[in-house]
Amino acid sequence: MRLKRLFQDPQDIRKLAEILSLCPEVTKFDAGEDKEAWALAHAFSDIEESILSLTEKQLPMLIQSQLEASEVKELLLQIGEELRHILYHIKDSKFYRYLYQEAE
């Protein structure tokens, strides 16, 4: 089942950024031209893309396919790259710093 993307065009990111910019806990991280609301909106769009890749492509292949050991390894590495992409956006976010600072 293909899920409908929430972020289908740049206007969707803009709308979310406008909503997020109403939150003082987000805007307190603004620095000049760098607006945290825009960074978060863009990050959510990219994270959505990675999650869809995981749930609609990579995980089904892992579960449903008759893969050789080398193919399993390659697929796990691809999944790792999607997870790295998600982690990048979490760590790049000023708002979500508390998520990884507690773990360190």
Residue, then its C-alpha position, 0 to 999 in steps of 0.5 A: m500500500r503506497l502512502k500519500r506523501l504529506f510533503q508533495d511540493p515546496q508549498d507544503i514545506r512553506k505551510l509547515a514552516e509558517i505553523l512552526s514559526l508561531c511557536p516561541e520554543v522553535t523561534k528562540f533558535d533563530a539566528g539571523e537568516d537561519k530560521e529554525a521553523w524552516a529547518l524543521a519543516h525541511a527536515f520533516s520532509d526529508i525524514e518522511e522521504s526516508i521513512l517511506s523508502l524504509t517502509e515501502k521499499q527496503l523493509p518489504m524486500l527484507i521481509q518478503s524476498q528470498l535473498e542471499a546473505s550478500e543481498v541481505k547485507e547490501l539491503l541492511l547497508q541501504i537501510g543504514e543510510e536511510l537511518r543515517h539521513i534521519l539521524y543527520h536531520i535530528k542532530d542538525s535540528k537545534f530544537y531536537r538537541y535534547l534528544y541526543q544530548e541526554a544520550e551522550 
